[in-house]
Amino acid sequence: MSQPVHIRHTVSKLGRQLESMIGKHITLNVAFDILAKKSSSIEEMVVVEVMREVYLEMQERGIHPALRGPHADSSTLSARTPAMALSR
């Protein structure tokens, strides 16, 4: 598996886990802390921290990620913020 594909897979996997936690009413900060603590590789730790930075920047700019919100569906959830983290 090539490196970009592997990273994309990691971002997608962690994005799904994040969305699942948000769906269980876990706050973003706590969800990121959980993901960081259970990271099984340096790659996962880096992806979690980059995703955290993206979400914080979005909040600072007044953009609220549509995680399990009324305007998000399975076709757009993973295409939004985790993809923004991947672009970093």
C-alpha positions, 0 to 999 in steps of 0.5 A: 500500500502506498504512503498517501493511500495508507494515510488516507485510510488512517484519516478515514478510520479516525474520522469515523471514530470521531464521528461515532463519539460525537454521535454519542454526545462526547465533546470534540476535545474529549473525543480527540483526547481519547483518540490520541490516547488510543493511537497505535502508531506515530502516524495515528498520533500525528493525524489526530493532532492535525485533525484537532488543529483543523477543528480548532481553526474552524471554530476560531473562524466561526465554522462549525463542522457538521458532524451528525448534524441535520445537514450532514449525511454519510456522503458528506461527513467523511468528505468534510473535515477529515479530508481537510486534515488530510490536505495538510 
